[in-house]
Amino acid sequence: MLGISGRAYLGHEGIQQYFDDVESAWEHWTVEVERIAEGADGRVVIVMTMHARGKGSGATLAERTAHIWTLRGGRLARNRPYREPEEALRELGLSVR
């Protein structure tokens, strides 16, 4: 899995590290899913907004992003994040709406 920061998280341990990193940085963290759609090639796009409040600072963040998931055997094989959701939708040939 590749985080928005550009850091790669690999395997089960990588996924655990990703959530540990999230927990260490944010006091509150939620994801609001806007859209899930499958492309013709079987990849799945998820458009979402992450809402977070920083530990210590109390600074808030609302960031709209997208991820393209590649699944193999019903399991996540690759996650590619996009800062611009429209780019992810176009990559899978889906309407931007």
C-alpha positions as protocol buffer text, in pm:
chain_id: "A"
residue {
  index: 1
  type: MET
  ca { x: 0 y: 0 z: 0 }
}
residue {
  index: 2
  type: LEU
  ca { x: 128 y: 345 z: -83 }
}
residue {
  index: 3
  type: GLY
  ca { x: 30 y: 628 z: 150 }
}
residue {
  index: 4
  type: ILE
  ca { x: -53 y: 979 z: 32 }
}
residue {
  index: 5
  type: SER
  ca { x: 284 y: 1083 z: 178 }
}
residue {
  index: 6
  type: GLY
  ca { x: 452 y: 859 z: -78 }
}
residue {
  index: 7
  type: ARG
  ca { x: 568 y: 603 z: 177 }
}
residue {
  index: 8
  type: ALA
  ca { x: 515 y: 241 z: 75 }
}
residue {
  index: 9
  type: TYR
  ca { x: 357 y: 0 z: 323 }
}
residue {
  index: 10
  type: LEU
  ca { x: 406 y: -363 z: 221 }
}
residue {
  index: 11
  type: GLY
  ca { x: 232 y: -679 z: 339 }
}
residue {
  index: 12
  type: HIS
  ca { x: 41 y: -738 z: 660 }
}
residue {
  index: 13
  type: GLU
  ca { x: 309 y: -569 z: 870 }
}
residue {
  index: 14
  type: GLY
  ca { x: 299 y: -267 z: 640 }
}
residue {
  index: 15
  type: ILE
  ca { x: -76 y: -229 z: 679 }
}
residue {
  index: 16
  type: GLN
  ca { x: -35 y: -248 z: 1058 }
}
residue {
  index: 17
  type: GLN
  ca { x: 241 y: 15 z: 1041 }
}
residue {
  index: 18
  type: TYR
  ca { x: 15 y: 241 z: 832 }
}
residue {
  index: 19
  type: PHE
  ca { x: -258 y: 233 z: 1097 }
}
residue {
  index: 20
  type: ASP
  ca { x: 1 y: 278 z: 1375 }
}
residue {
  index: 21
  type: ASP
  ca { x: 128 y: 588 z: 1191 }
}
residue {
  index: 22
  type: VAL
  ca { x: -227 y: 722 z: 1158 }
}
residue {
  index: 23
  type: GLU
  ca { x: -296 y: 662 z: 1527 }
}
residue {
  index: 24
  type: SER
  ca { x: 27 y: 832 z: 1636 }
}
residue {
  index: 25
  type: ALA
  ca { x: -44 y: 1147 z: 1431 }
}
residue {
  index: 26
  type: TRP
  ca { x: -418 y: 1195 z: 1470 }
}
residue {
  index: 27
  type: GLU
  ca { x: -639 y: 1226 z: 1778 }
}
residue {
  index: 28
  type: HIS
  ca { x: -947 y: 1168 z: 1565 }
}
residue {
  index: 29
  type: TRP
  ca { x: -952 y: 1010 z: 1217 }
}
residue {
  index: 30
  type: THR
  ca { x: -1248 y: 905 z: 1003 }
}
residue {
  index: 31
  type: VAL
  ca { x: -1310 y: 841 z: 637 }
}
residue {
  index: 32
  type: GLU
  ca { x: -1629 y: 940 z: 456 }
}
residue {
  index: 33
  type: VAL
  ca { x: -1673 y: 732 z: 139 }
}
residue {
  index: 34
  type: GLU
  ca { x: -1833 y: 924 z: -147 }
}
residue {
  index: 35
  type: ARG
  ca { x: -1815 y: 671 z: -430 }
}
residue {
  index: 36
  type: ILE
  ca { x: -1698 y: 318 z: -507 }
}
residue {
  index: 37
  type: ALA
  ca { x: -1688 y: 200 z: -869 }
}
residue {
  index: 38
  type: GLU
  ca { x: -1530 y: -82 z: -1066 }
}
residue {
  index: 39
  type: GLY
  ca { x: -1339 y: -19 z: -1386 }
}
residue {
  index: 40
  type: ALA
  ca { x: -1358 y: -242 z: -1693 }
}
residue {
  index: 41
  type: ASP
  ca { x: -1027 y: -404 z: -1594 }
}
residue {
  index: 42
  type: GLY
  ca { x: -1157 y: -506 z: -1249 }
}
residue {
  index: 43
  type: ARG
  ca { x: -972 y: -240 z: -1051 }
}
residue {
  index: 44
  type: VAL
  ca { x: -1182 y: -49 z: -800 }
}
residue {
  index: 45
  type: VAL
  ca { x: -1179 y: 325 z: -733 }
}
residue {
  index: 46
  type: ILE
  ca { x: -1280 y: 465 z: -396 }
}
residue {
  index: 47
  type: VAL
  ca { x: -1341 y: 840 z: -367 }
}
residue {
  index: 48
  type: MET
  ca { x: -1335 y: 961 z: -7 }
}
residue {
  index: 49
  type: THR
  ca { x: -1278 y: 1248 z: 230 }
}
residue {
  index: 50
  type: MET
  ca { x: -1050 y: 1195 z: 528 }
}
residue {
  index: 51
  type: HIS
  ca { x: -1141 y: 1398 z: 836 }
}
residue {
  index: 52
  type: ALA
  ca { x: -876 y: 1425 z: 1108 }
}
residue {
  index: 53
  type: ARG
  ca { x: -773 y: 1627 z: 1412 }
}
residue {
  index: 54
  type: GLY
  ca { x: -405 y: 1640 z: 1503 }
}
residue {
  index: 55
  type: LYS
  ca { x: -274 y: 1518 z: 1836 }
}
residue {
  index: 56
  type: GLY
  ca { x: -141 y: 1804 z: 2042 }
}
residue {
  index: 57
  type: SER
  ca { x: -216 y: 2080 z: 1792 }
}
residue {
  index: 58
  type: GLY
  ca { x: -586 y: 2014 z: 1755 }
}
residue {
  index: 59
  type: ALA
  ca { x: -554 y: 2125 z: 1391 }
}
residue {
  index: 60
  type: THR
  ca { x: -828 y: 1983 z: 1171 }
}
residue {
  index: 61
  type: LEU
  ca { x: -803 y: 1846 z: 820 }
}
residue {
  index: 62
  type: ALA
  ca { x: -1057 y: 1743 z: 559 }
}
residue {
  index: 63
  type: GLU
  ca { x: -889 y: 1606 z: 247 }
}
residue {
  index: 64
  type: ARG
  ca { x: -1075 y: 1462 z: -51 }
}
residue {
  index: 65
  type: THR
  ca { x: -873 y: 1189 z: -222 }
}
residue {
  index: 66
  type: ALA
  ca { x: -917 y: 866 z: -414 }
}
residue {
  index: 67
  type: HIS
  ca { x: -756 y: 525 z: -416 }
}
residue {
  index: 68
  type: ILE
  ca { x: -743 y: 264 z: -689 }
}
residue {
  index: 69
  type: TRP
  ca { x: -737 y: -87 z: -553 }
}
residue {
  index: 70
  type: THR
  ca { x: -609 y: -384 z: -749 }
}
residue {
  index: 71
  type: LEU
  ca { x: -756 y: -706 z: -612 }
}
residue {
  index: 72
  type: ARG
  ca { x: -625 y: -1060 z: -662 }
}
residue {
  index: 73
  type: GLY
  ca { x: -823 y: -1354 z: -536 }
}
residue {
  index: 74
  type: GLY
  ca { x: -1052 y: -1118 z: -347 }
}
residue {
  index: 75
  type: ARG
  ca { x: -761 y: -962 z: -158 }
}
residue {
  index: 76
  type: LEU
  ca { x: -599 y: -622 z: -184 }
}
residue {
  index: 77
  type: ALA
  ca { x: -281 y: -661 z: -391 }
}
residue {
  index: 78
  type: ARG
  ca { x: -209 y: -293 z: -454 }
}
residue {
  index: 79
  type: ASN
  ca { x: -342 y: 41 z: -338 }
}
residue {
  index: 80
  type: ARG
  ca { x: -256 y: 356 z: -528 }
}
residue {
  index: 81
  type: PRO
  ca { x: -366 y: 688 z: -374 }
}
residue {
  index: 82
  type: TYR
  ca { x: -453 y: 999 z: -575 }
}
residue {
  index: 83
  type: ARG
  ca { x: -465 y: 1353 z: -443 }
}
residue {
  index: 84
  type: GLU
  ca { x: -704 y: 1438 z: -729 }
}
residue {
  index: 85
  type: PRO
  ca { x: -1002 y: 1198 z: -736 }
}
residue {
  index: 86
  type: GLU
  ca { x: -1088 y: 1297 z: -1093 }
}
residue {
  index: 87
  type: GLU
  ca { x: -751 y: 1163 z: -1209 }
}
residue {
  index: 88
  type: ALA
  ca { x: -826 y: 821 z: -1056 }
}
residue {
  index: 89
  type: LEU
  ca { x: -1172 y: 811 z: -1213 }
}
residue {
  index: 90
  type: ARG
  ca { x: -1034 y: 904 z: -1557 }
}
residue {
  index: 91
  type: GLU
  ca { x: -764 y: 636 z: -1527 }
}
residue {
  index: 92
  type: LEU
  ca { x: -1036 y: 372 z: -1495 }
}
residue {
  index: 93
  type: GLY
  ca { x: -1245 y: 529 z: -1774 }
}
residue {
  index: 94
  type: LEU
  ca { x: -1525 y: 632 z: -1536 }
}
residue {
  index: 95
  type: SER
  ca { x: -1734 y: 946 z: -1544 }
}
residue {
  index: 96
  type: VAL
  ca { x: -1603 y: 1229 z: -1329 }
}
residue {
  index: 97
  type: ARG
  ca { x: -1956 y: 1359 z: -1252 }
}
